Amino acid sequence: MLATNDPGLLRKIKKFLSSNFEVKDMGDVSYVIGIEIFRNKSQGLLGLSKKAYINKVQERFRMKTCSTSHVLI
């Protein structure tokens, strides 16, 4: 997974990687290793969320009815 705000740099890195390794461009990512990735391109925002993982843990340990709170970092 690659991320940059410089399209030229992204093209150079993709070219370098594809000339040295077998790679596949799978487009924009929305979920990876348990992290949801969301973006608002018009506002230039990128966010990460572990909500799905947290919900899974709560279900596993029967904690869905416990109090929760939001944490902003």
C-alpha positions as CSV (number, residue, x, y, z in Angstrom):
1,M,0.0,0.0,0.0
2,L,1.4,3.4,-1.0
3,A,0.2,6.8,0.1
4,T,1.4,10.3,-0.8
5,N,0.0,13.7,-1.7
6,D,2.5,13.9,-4.6
7,P,1.2,12.2,-7.8
8,G,4.5,12.5,-9.5
9,L,6.3,10.7,-6.6
10,L,3.6,8.0,-6.6
11,R,4.2,7.3,-10.3
12,K,8.0,7.1,-9.8
13,I,7.6,4.7,-6.9
14,K,5.2,2.5,-8.8
15,K,7.5,2.4,-11.8
16,F,10.5,1.5,-9.6
17,L,8.6,-1.2,-7.8
18,S,7.1,-2.7,-10.9
19,S,10.5,-2.9,-12.6
20,N,12.0,-4.8,-9.6
21,F,9.0,-6.8,-8.4
22,E,5.8,-8.4,-9.6
23,V,3.2,-5.9,-8.4
24,K,-0.5,-5.4,-9.0
25,D,-2.3,-2.0,-8.7
26,M,-5.6,-2.8,-6.9
27,G,-6.8,0.8,-6.8
28,D,-7.9,2.7,-3.7
29,V,-7.8,0.8,-0.5
30,S,-10.7,0.9,2.0
31,Y,-9.8,-1.8,4.5
32,V,-6.4,-3.3,5.5
33,I,-5.2,-5.4,8.4
34,G,-8.4,-4.6,10.4
35,I,-8.2,-0.9,9.8
36,E,-10.9,0.9,7.8
37,I,-9.5,3.7,5.7
38,F,-11.8,6.5,4.7
39,R,-11.2,9.8,2.8
40,N,-12.9,12.9,1.8
41,K,-10.9,14.1,-1.3
42,S,-12.8,17.4,-1.6
43,Q,-11.8,18.4,2.0
44,G,-8.3,16.7,1.8
45,L,-9.1,14.4,4.7
46,L,-7.9,10.9,5.4
47,G,-9.0,8.9,8.4
48,L,-8.4,5.5,10.0
49,S,-10.9,3.6,12.1
50,K,-10.7,0.4,14.2
51,K,-14.5,0.4,14.8
52,A,-15.0,-3.0,13.0
53,Y,-12.2,-4.6,15.1
54,I,-13.5,-3.2,18.3
55,N,-17.1,-4.4,17.6
56,K,-15.7,-7.9,16.8
57,V,-13.8,-7.9,20.2
58,Q,-16.9,-6.7,22.0
59,E,-19.0,-9.5,20.5
60,R,-16.3,-12.1,21.3
61,F,-16.2,-11.2,24.9
62,R,-19.9,-10.4,25.2
63,M,-19.3,-6.8,25.9
64,K,-21.7,-5.2,23.4
65,T,-23.8,-3.7,26.2
66,C,-20.9,-2.1,27.9
67,S,-20.6,1.7,27.9
68,T,-18.4,3.2,25.2
69,S,-16.9,6.5,24.5
70,H,-15.3,8.2,21.5
71,V,-11.6,9.0,21.4
72,L,-10.2,11.5,19.0
73,I,-6.4,11.5,18.3
